[in-house]
Amino acid sequence: MHPSEEDAAKRVIEDLECVTADARDNLRQAKVNQAAAANETQKQEDCFEIGDQVLLSTFHRWRDYAQKGDK
């Protein structure tokens, strides 16, 4: 390989490394932006303290109640 070919090959490799690093940085930034946007639109959680009275749904427990009556 001639010296000029070696230099050209090194430049191509360096260019590919730079492009890859830029793409990686852009993907990281996109991930941060997506997380920030998702966090802005999420509903705030209700905070309960010991002693608070709350209503609980039994919607997903219907099978337990149906089985007790069948026995």
Biopython code that builds the backbone (N, CA, C, O; Angstrom):
import numpy as np
from Bio.PDB.StructureBuilder import StructureBuilder

atoms = [
    (1, "MET", "N", (0.852, -1.175, 0.000)),
    (1, "MET", "CA", (0.000, 0.000, 0.000)),
    (1, "MET", "C", (0.890, 1.228, 0.000)),
    (1, "MET", "O", (1.855, 1.298, 0.762)),
    (2, "HIS", "N", (0.578, 2.185, -0.839)),
    (2, "HIS", "CA", (1.358, 3.417, -0.923)),
    (2, "HIS", "C", (0.999, 4.327, 0.248)),
    (2, "HIS", "O", (-0.093, 4.238, 0.809)),
    (3, "PRO", "N", (1.939, 5.207, 0.610)),
    (3, "PRO", "CA", (1.675, 6.118, 1.723)),
    (3, "PRO", "C", (0.396, 6.938, 1.526)),
    (3, "PRO", "O", (-0.334, 7.175, 2.488)),
    (4, "SER", "N", (0.119, 7.366, 0.313)),
    (4, "SER", "CA", (-1.075, 8.172, 0.084)),
    (4, "SER", "C", (-2.345, 7.339, 0.289)),
    (4, "SER", "O", (-3.364, 7.854, 0.750)),
    (5, "GLU", "N", (-2.276, 6.038, -0.059)),
    (5, "GLU", "CA", (-3.419, 5.162, 0.164)),
    (5, "GLU", "C", (-3.646, 4.933, 1.658)),
    (5, "GLU", "O", (-4.783, 4.861, 2.124)),
    (6, "GLU", "N", (-2.551, 4.820, 2.390)),
    (6, "GLU", "CA", (-2.665, 4.653, 3.838)),
    (6, "GLU", "C", (-3.295, 5.882, 4.463)),
    (6, "GLU", "O", (-4.168, 5.763, 5.324)),
    (7, "ASP", "N", (-2.866, 7.054, 4.044)),
    (7, "ASP", "CA", (-3.431, 8.295, 4.568)),
    (7, "ASP", "C", (-4.912, 8.406, 4.238)),
    (7, "ASP", "O", (-5.712, 8.828, 5.074)),
    (8, "ALA", "N", (-5.269, 8.031, 3.035)),
    (8, "ALA", "CA", (-6.676, 8.081, 2.627)),
    (8, "ALA", "C", (-7.504, 7.103, 3.459)),
    (8, "ALA", "O", (-8.616, 7.424, 3.878)),
    (9, "ALA", "N", (-6.962, 5.918, 3.693)),
    (9, "ALA", "CA", (-7.674, 4.921, 4.501)),
    (9, "ALA", "C", (-7.852, 5.409, 5.939)),
    (9, "ALA", "O", (-8.917, 5.238, 6.532)),
    (10, "LYS", "N", (-6.803, 6.016, 6.492)),
    (10, "LYS", "CA", (-6.900, 6.552, 7.853)),
    (10, "LYS", "C", (-7.952, 7.652, 7.933)),
    (10, "LYS", "O", (-8.700, 7.720, 8.908)),
    (11, "ARG", "N", (-8.017, 8.508, 6.927)),
    (11, "ARG", "CA", (-9.020, 9.581, 6.897)),
    (11, "ARG", "C", (-10.435, 9.012, 6.845)),
    (11, "ARG", "O", (-11.341, 9.510, 7.513)),
    (12, "VAL", "N", (-10.612, 7.965, 6.047)),
    (12, "VAL", "CA", (-11.941, 7.340, 5.951)),
    (12, "VAL", "C", (-12.345, 6.758, 7.299)),
    (12, "VAL", "O", (-13.483, 6.917, 7.740)),
    (13, "ILE", "N", (-11.404, 6.085, 7.948)),
    (13, "ILE", "CA", (-11.686, 5.497, 9.263)),
    (13, "ILE", "C", (-12.006, 6.587, 10.274)),
    (13, "ILE", "O", (-12.958, 6.450, 11.043)),
    (14, "GLU", "N", (-11.234, 7.663, 10.289)),
    (14, "GLU", "CA", (-11.492, 8.769, 11.214)),
    (14, "GLU", "C", (-12.852, 9.401, 10.944)),
    (14, "GLU", "O", (-13.584, 9.729, 11.878)),
    (15, "ASP", "N", (-13.194, 9.573, 9.658)),
    (15, "ASP", "CA", (-14.499, 10.131, 9.309)),
    (15, "ASP", "C", (-15.634, 9.237, 9.791)),
    (15, "ASP", "O", (-16.637, 9.725, 10.313)),
    (16, "LEU", "N", (-15.476, 7.923, 9.615)),
    (16, "LEU", "CA", (-16.496, 6.986, 10.078)),
    (16, "LEU", "C", (-16.642, 7.027, 11.600)),
    (16, "LEU", "O", (-17.753, 6.962, 12.125)),
    (17, "GLU", "N", (-15.519, 7.135, 12.300)),
    (17, "GLU", "CA", (-15.575, 7.219, 13.758)),
    (17, "GLU", "C", (-16.296, 8.490, 14.206)),
    (17, "GLU", "O", (-17.074, 8.464, 15.160)),
    (18, "CYS", "N", (-16.034, 9.597, 13.517)),
    (18, "CYS", "CA", (-16.701, 10.870, 13.853)),
    (18, "CYS", "C", (-18.202, 10.794, 13.585)),
    (18, "CYS", "O", (-19.011, 11.241, 14.398)),
    (19, "VAL", "N", (-18.559, 10.230, 12.445)),
    (19, "VAL", "CA", (-19.975, 10.102, 12.099)),
    (19, "VAL", "C", (-20.690, 9.192, 13.099)),
    (19, "VAL", "O", (-21.814, 9.475, 13.514)),
    (20, "THR", "N", (-20.034, 8.107, 13.478)),
    (20, "THR", "CA", (-20.615, 7.188, 14.454)),
    (20, "THR", "C", (-20.788, 7.864, 15.810)),
    (20, "THR", "O", (-21.815, 7.690, 16.466)),
    (21, "ALA", "N", (-19.796, 8.628, 16.226)),
    (21, "ALA", "CA", (-19.886, 9.339, 17.501)),
    (21, "ALA", "C", (-21.008, 10.379, 17.465)),
    (21, "ALA", "O", (-21.743, 10.523, 18.441)),
    (22, "ASP", "N", (-21.147, 11.100, 16.359)),
    (22, "ASP", "CA", (-22.230, 12.072, 16.222)),
    (22, "ASP", "C", (-23.592, 11.389, 16.284)),
    (22, "ASP", "O", (-24.508, 11.879, 16.945)),
    (23, "ALA", "N", (-23.722, 10.266, 15.600)),
    (23, "ALA", "CA", (-24.995, 9.535, 15.613)),
    (23, "ALA", "C", (-25.327, 9.056, 17.019)),
    (23, "ALA", "O", (-26.478, 9.129, 17.452)),
    (24, "ARG", "N", (-24.317, 8.567, 17.730)),
    (24, "ARG", "CA", (-24.515, 8.103, 19.107)),
    (24, "ARG", "C", (-24.960, 9.265, 20.001)),
    (24, "ARG", "O", (-25.868, 9.108, 20.817)),
    (25, "ASP", "N", (-24.327, 10.422, 19.847)),
    (25, "ASP", "CA", (-24.702, 11.598, 20.630)),
    (25, "ASP", "C", (-26.125, 12.042, 20.318)),
    (25, "ASP", "O", (-26.882, 12.398, 21.221)),
    (26, "ASN", "N", (-26.490, 12.019, 19.029)),
    (26, "ASN", "CA", (-27.843, 12.411, 18.637)),
    (26, "ASN", "C", (-28.888, 11.464, 19.208)),
    (26, "ASN", "O", (-29.957, 11.901, 19.634)),
    (27, "LEU", "N", (-28.586, 10.169, 19.220)),
    (27, "LEU", "CA", (-29.518, 9.200, 19.798)),
    (27, "LEU", "C", (-29.681, 9.424, 21.299)),
    (27, "LEU", "O", (-30.791, 9.340, 21.823)),
    (28, "ARG", "N", (-28.584, 9.708, 21.987)),
    (28, "ARG", "CA", (-28.669, 9.995, 23.431)),
    (28, "ARG", "C", (-29.512, 11.231, 23.692)),
    (28, "ARG", "O", (-30.336, 11.240, 24.606)),
    (29, "GLN", "N", (-29.312, 12.279, 22.893)),
    (29, "GLN", "CA", (-30.071, 13.516, 23.069)),
    (29, "GLN", "C", (-31.554, 13.288, 22.779)),
    (29, "GLN", "O", (-32.413, 13.828, 23.477)),
    (30, "ALA", "N", (-31.853, 12.500, 21.764)),
    (30, "ALA", "CA", (-33.245, 12.188, 21.440)),
    (30, "ALA", "C", (-33.907, 11.432, 22.593)),
    (30, "ALA", "O", (-35.071, 11.673, 22.912)),
    (31, "LYS", "N", (-33.171, 10.531, 23.205)),
    (31, "LYS", "CA", (-33.695, 9.767, 24.338)),
    (31, "LYS", "C", (-34.000, 10.688, 25.517)),
    (31, "LYS", "O", (-35.029, 10.538, 26.176)),
    (32, "VAL", "N", (-33.115, 11.633, 25.778)),
    (32, "VAL", "CA", (-33.335, 12.601, 26.863)),
    (32, "VAL", "C", (-34.555, 13.463, 26.560)),
    (32, "VAL", "O", (-35.379, 13.704, 27.441)),
    (33, "ASN", "N", (-34.674, 13.930, 25.319)),
    (33, "ASN", "CA", (-35.816, 14.759, 24.935)),
    (33, "ASN", "C", (-37.128, 13.996, 25.044)),
    (33, "ASN", "O", (-38.129, 14.549, 25.499)),
    (34, "GLN", "N", (-37.136, 12.727, 24.632)),
    (34, "GLN", "CA", (-38.343, 11.926, 24.720)),
    (34, "GLN", "C", (-38.747, 11.693, 26.173)),
    (34, "GLN", "O", (-39.931, 11.748, 26.506)),
    (35, "ALA", "N", (-37.783, 11.436, 27.021)),
    (35, "ALA", "CA", (-38.084, 11.230, 28.438)),
    (35, "ALA", "C", (-38.644, 12.509, 29.065)),
    (35, "ALA", "O", (-39.588, 12.454, 29.853)),
    (36, "ALA", "N", (-38.069, 13.646, 28.718)),
    (36, "ALA", "CA", (-38.560, 14.921, 29.255)),
    (36, "ALA", "C", (-39.987, 15.194, 28.789)),
    (36, "ALA", "O", (-40.817, 15.649, 29.575)),
    (37, "ALA", "N", (-40.277, 14.922, 27.526)),
    (37, "ALA", "CA", (-41.628, 15.141, 27.003)),
    (37, "ALA", "C", (-42.622, 14.198, 27.671)),
    (37, "ALA", "O", (-43.739, 14.606, 27.989)),
    (38, "ALA", "N", (-42.241, 12.968, 27.885)),
    (38, "ALA", "CA", (-43.130, 11.998, 28.538)),
    (38, "ALA", "C", (-43.385, 12.399, 29.986)),
    (38, "ALA", "O", (-44.508, 12.270, 30.473)),
    (39, "ASN", "N", (-42.371, 12.876, 30.671)),
    (39, "ASN", "CA", (-42.531, 13.270, 32.067)),
    (39, "ASN", "C", (-43.435, 14.483, 32.221)),
    (39, "ASN", "O", (-44.119, 14.617, 33.235)),
    (40, "GLU", "N", (-43.447, 15.371, 31.227)),
    (40, "GLU", "CA", (-44.307, 16.556, 31.300)),
    (40, "GLU", "C", (-45.776, 16.200, 31.196)),
    (40, "GLU", "O", (-46.617, 16.863, 31.803)),
    (41, "THR", "N", (-46.100, 15.165, 30.437)),
    (41, "THR", "CA", (-47.503, 14.825, 30.201)),
    (41, "THR", "C", (-48.052, 13.801, 31.176)),
    (41, "THR", "O", (-49.250, 13.520, 31.153)),
    (42, "GLN", "N", (-47.216, 13.237, 32.027)),
    (42, "GLN", "CA", (-47.700, 12.226, 32.962)),
    (42, "GLN", "C", (-48.458, 12.874, 34.110)),
    (42, "GLN", "O", (-48.115, 13.959, 34.579)),
    (43, "LYS", "N", (-49.495, 12.178, 34.543)),
    (43, "LYS", "CA", (-50.310, 12.640, 35.656)),
    (43, "LYS", "C", (-49.521, 12.507, 36.957)),
    (43, "LYS", "O", (-48.798, 11.534, 37.166)),
    (44, "GLN", "N", (-49.673, 13.485, 37.805)),
    (44, "GLN", "CA", (-49.018, 13.423, 39.106)),
    (44, "GLN", "C", (-49.689, 12.347, 39.961)),
    (44, "GLN", "O", (-50.912, 12.206, 39.933)),
    (45, "GLU", "N", (-48.915, 11.608, 40.702)),
    (45, "GLU", "CA", (-49.465, 10.564, 41.562)),
    (45, "GLU", "C", (-50.137, 11.191, 42.775)),
    (45, "GLU", "O", (-49.700, 12.216, 43.298)),
    (46, "ASP", "N", (-51.214, 10.542, 43.203)),
    (46, "ASP", "CA", (-51.874, 10.983, 44.433)),
    (46, "ASP", "C", (-51.023, 10.551, 45.618)),
    (46, "ASP", "O", (-50.492, 9.440, 45.645)),
    (47, "CYS", "N", (-50.903, 11.419, 46.570)),
    (47, "CYS", "CA", (-50.128, 11.094, 47.764)),
    (47, "CYS", "C", (-51.083, 10.829, 48.914)),
    (47, "CYS", "O", (-51.920, 11.672, 49.237)),
    (48, "PHE", "N", (-50.964, 9.685, 49.523)),
    (48, "PHE", "CA", (-51.797, 9.321, 50.665)),
    (48, "PHE", "C", (-50.924, 9.237, 51.896)),
    (48, "PHE", "O", (-49.740, 8.907, 51.833)),
    (49, "GLU", "N", (-51.546, 9.543, 53.010)),
    (49, "GLU", "CA", (-50.845, 9.438, 54.285)),
    (49, "GLU", "C", (-51.554, 8.405, 55.153)),
    (49, "GLU", "O", (-52.711, 8.065, 54.904)),
    (50, "ILE", "N", (-50.877, 7.921, 56.144)),
    (50, "ILE", "CA", (-51.468, 6.953, 57.059)),
    (50, "ILE", "C", (-52.684, 7.597, 57.709)),
    (50, "ILE", "O", (-52.621, 8.715, 58.219)),
    (51, "GLY", "N", (-53.795, 6.863, 57.677)),
    (51, "GLY", "CA", (-55.033, 7.361, 58.274)),
    (51, "GLY", "C", (-55.994, 7.955, 57.256)),
    (51, "GLY", "O", (-57.160, 8.178, 57.581)),
    (52, "ASP", "N", (-55.545, 8.218, 56.041)),
    (52, "ASP", "CA", (-56.439, 8.731, 55.000)),
    (52, "ASP", "C", (-57.447, 7.645, 54.630)),
    (52, "ASP", "O", (-57.113, 6.461, 54.575)),
    (53, "GLN", "N", (-58.687, 8.071, 54.377)),
    (53, "GLN", "CA", (-59.700, 7.128, 53.937)),
    (53, "GLN", "C", (-59.785, 7.177, 52.417)),
    (53, "GLN", "O", (-59.865, 8.249, 51.818)),
    (54, "VAL", "N", (-59.766, 5.996, 51.808)),
    (54, "VAL", "CA", (-59.794, 5.909, 50.357)),
    (54, "VAL", "C", (-60.806, 4.842, 49.927)),
    (54, "VAL", "O", (-61.134, 3.943, 50.701)),
    (55, "LEU", "N", (-61.295, 4.947, 48.699)),
    (55, "LEU", "CA", (-62.164, 3.929, 48.120)),
    (55, "LEU", "C", (-61.326, 3.038, 47.220)),
    (55, "LEU", "O", (-60.515, 3.524, 46.431)),
    (56, "LEU", "N", (-61.523, 1.737, 47.341)),
    (56, "LEU", "CA", (-60.784, 0.792, 46.519)),
    (56, "LEU", "C", (-61.743, 0.094, 45.570)),
    (56, "LEU", "O", (-62.870, -0.231, 45.943)),
    (57, "SER", "N", (-61.301, -0.131, 44.363)),
    (57, "SER", "CA", (-62.107, -0.828, 43.379)),
    (57, "SER", "C", (-61.950, -2.334, 43.554)),
    (57, "SER", "O", (-60.856, -2.832, 43.820)),
    (58, "THR", "N", (-63.068, -3.056, 43.398)),
    (58, "THR", "CA", (-63.020, -4.519, 43.439)),
    (58, "THR", "C", (-63.219, -5.095, 42.044)),
    (58, "THR", "O", (-63.505, -6.284, 41.898)),
    (59, "PHE", "N", (-63.071, -4.270, 41.028)),
    (59, "PHE", "CA", (-63.326, -4.679, 39.648)),
    (59, "PHE", "C", (-62.535, -5.930, 39.261)),
    (59, "PHE", "O", (-63.090, -6.828, 38.627)),
    (60, "HIS", "N", (-61.289, -6.010, 39.617)),
    (60, "HIS", "CA", (-60.435, -7.129, 39.215)),
    (60, "HIS", "C", (-60.521, -8.313, 40.176)),
    (60, "HIS", "O", (-59.832, -9.316, 39.984)),
    (61, "ARG", "N", (-61.345, -8.209, 41.190)),
    (61, "ARG", "CA", (-61.474, -9.298, 42.153)),
    (61, "ARG", "C", (-62.773, -10.067, 41.967)),
    (61, "ARG", "O", (-63.111, -10.882, 42.826)),
    (62, "TRP", "N", (-63.507, -9.852, 40.903)),
    (62, "TRP", "CA", (-64.791, -10.504, 40.703)),
    (62, "TRP", "C", (-64.677, -12.025, 40.689)),
    (62, "TRP", "O", (-65.603, -12.718, 41.110)),
    (63, "ARG", "N", (-63.552, -12.551, 40.210)),
    (63, "ARG", "CA", (-63.380, -14.015, 40.166)),
    (63, "ARG", "C", (-63.346, -14.595, 41.580)),
    (63, "ARG", "O", (-63.906, -15.665, 41.820)),
    (64, "ASP", "N", (-62.700, -13.907, 42.512)),
    (64, "ASP", "CA", (-62.622, -14.399, 43.890)),
    (64, "ASP", "C", (-64.013, -14.492, 44.497)),
    (64, "ASP", "O", (-64.327, -15.472, 45.172)),
    (65, "TYR", "N", (-64.837, -13.505, 44.272)),
    (65, "TYR", "CA", (-66.184, -13.479, 44.835)),
    (65, "TYR", "C", (-67.074, -14.529, 44.151)),
    (65, "TYR", "O", (-67.860, -15.196, 44.824)),
    (66, "ALA", "N", (-66.961, -14.679, 42.849)),
    (66, "ALA", "CA", (-67.766, -15.649, 42.119)),
    (66, "ALA", "C", (-67.421, -17.068, 42.558)),
    (66, "ALA", "O", (-68.314, -17.910, 42.660)),
    (67, "GLN", "N", (-66.162, -17.349, 42.816)),
    (67, "GLN", "CA", (-65.757, -18.700, 43.217)),
    (67, "GLN", "C", (-66.255, -19.031, 44.622)),
    (67, "GLN", "O", (-66.606, -20.181, 44.885)),
    (68, "LYS", "N", (-66.296, -18.074, 45.515)),
    (68, "LYS", "CA", (-66.748, -18.344, 46.875)),
    (68, "LYS", "C", (-68.220, -18.733, 46.878)),
    (68, "LYS", "O", (-68.626, -19.592, 47.661)),
    (69, "GLY", "N", (-69.025, -18.118, 46.019)),
    (69, "GLY", "CA", (-70.446, -18.434, 45.953)),
    (69, "GLY", "C", (-70.731, -19.755, 45.296)),
    (69, "GLY", "O", (-71.791, -20.334, 45.531)),
    (70, "ASP", "N", (-69.824, -20.258, 44.477)),
    (70, "ASP", "CA", (-70.043, -21.505, 43.763)),
    (70, "ASP", "C", (-69.798, -22.723, 44.633)),
    (70, "ASP", "O", (-70.330, -23.795, 44.345)),
    (71, "LYS", "N", (-69.020, -22.593, 45.675)),
    (71, "LYS", "CA", (-68.615, -23.754, 46.510)),
    (71, "LYS", "C", (-69.684, -24.202, 47.443)),
    (71, "LYS", "O", (-69.486, -25.155, 48.196)),
]
sb = StructureBuilder()
sb.init_structure("model")
sb.init_model(0)
sb.init_chain("A")
sb.init_seg("    ")
for serial, (resi, resn, name, xyz) in enumerate(atoms, 1):
    if name == "N":
        sb.init_residue(resn, " ", resi, " ")
    sb.init_atom(name, np.array(xyz, "f"), 0.0, 1.0, " ", f" {name:<3s}", serial, name[0])
structure = sb.get_structure()
